[in-house]
């Protein structure tokens, strides 16, 4: 498990779930108000990078999602999903 204070360079190797778990720990630590100012700044920056990584992973997943449609004559096909 990667520590929330690890260098940002390792973020790109994290799965969505790992990045989200780290982000949740950072939010909890910041909300506690117990972290010294410098640590708060450092983990806030990492949190911002983790958030961007999660958004990128979600967008990639969204683009892969397909919806199943039933065509005329009962044929089944896949079509890119529309999210509006």
C-alpha positions as CSV (number, residue, x, y, z in Angstrom):
1,X,0.0,0.0,0.0
2,X,1.3,3.4,-1.0
3,X,1.5,6.1,1.7
4,X,-0.3,9.4,1.1
5,X,3.0,11.2,1.4
6,X,4.7,9.3,-1.4
7,X,6.0,11.4,-4.3
8,X,3.4,12.3,-7.0
9,X,5.3,10.5,-9.7
10,X,3.9,7.2,-8.6
11,X,0.3,8.3,-9.0
12,X,0.1,7.3,-12.7
13,X,0.7,3.7,-11.7
14,X,-2.2,3.6,-9.3
15,X,-5.5,1.9,-10.1
16,X,-8.6,4.0,-9.6
17,X,-9.4,2.2,-6.4
18,X,-5.9,2.7,-4.9
19,X,-5.9,6.4,-5.9
20,X,-9.4,6.9,-4.4
21,X,-8.4,5.1,-1.1
22,X,-5.4,7.5,-0.8
23,X,-7.6,10.5,-1.6
24,X,-10.1,9.4,1.1
25,X,-7.2,9.1,3.7
26,X,-6.0,12.6,2.7
27,X,-9.4,14.1,3.1
28,X,-9.8,12.5,6.5
29,X,-6.4,13.8,7.6
30,X,-7.2,17.3,6.4
31,X,-10.6,17.3,8.0
32,X,-9.2,16.3,11.3
33,X,-7.2,19.5,11.5
34,X,-4.4,17.7,13.2
35,X,-1.8,17.9,10.4
36,X,0.9,20.6,10.6
37,X,0.6,23.4,8.0
38,X,3.5,22.1,5.8
39,X,2.1,18.5,5.8
40,X,-1.4,19.8,5.0
41,X,0.0,21.7,2.0
42,X,1.9,18.7,0.8
43,X,-1.0,16.3,1.1
44,X,-3.4,18.8,-0.4
45,X,-1.2,18.9,-3.5
46,X,-1.1,15.1,-3.6
47,X,-4.8,15.0,-3.2
48,X,-5.3,17.4,-6.2
49,X,-3.1,15.1,-8.3
50,X,-5.0,12.0,-7.1
51,X,-8.3,13.7,-7.9
52,X,-7.1,14.5,-11.5
53,X,-5.9,10.9,-11.9
54,X,-9.3,9.5,-10.7
55,X,-11.1,11.8,-13.1
56,X,-8.9,10.6,-16.0
57,X,-9.5,6.9,-15.1
58,X,-13.3,7.5,-14.9
59,X,-13.3,9.3,-18.3
60,X,-11.4,6.4,-19.8
61,X,-13.9,3.9,-18.3
62,X,-16.8,6.1,-19.5
63,X,-15.5,5.9,-23.1
64,X,-15.4,2.1,-23.0
65,X,-18.9,1.7,-21.8
66,X,-21.3,0.5,-24.5
67,X,-25.0,0.1,-24.5
68,X,-26.7,-3.0,-25.9
69,X,-29.5,-2.2,-28.4
70,X,-32.1,-4.4,-30.0
71,X,-32.4,-3.7,-33.7
72,X,-35.1,-4.4,-36.2
73,X,-35.5,-8.1,-36.7
74,X,-34.3,-8.9,-33.2
75,X,-30.6,-8.4,-33.9
76,X,-28.5,-7.4,-31.0
77,X,-25.7,-4.9,-31.4
78,X,-23.4,-2.7,-29.3
79,X,-23.3,1.0,-29.7
80,X,-21.3,3.7,-28.0
81,X,-23.1,5.0,-24.9
82,X,-24.2,8.7,-24.8
83,X,-23.9,10.5,-21.5
84,X,-25.8,13.8,-21.8
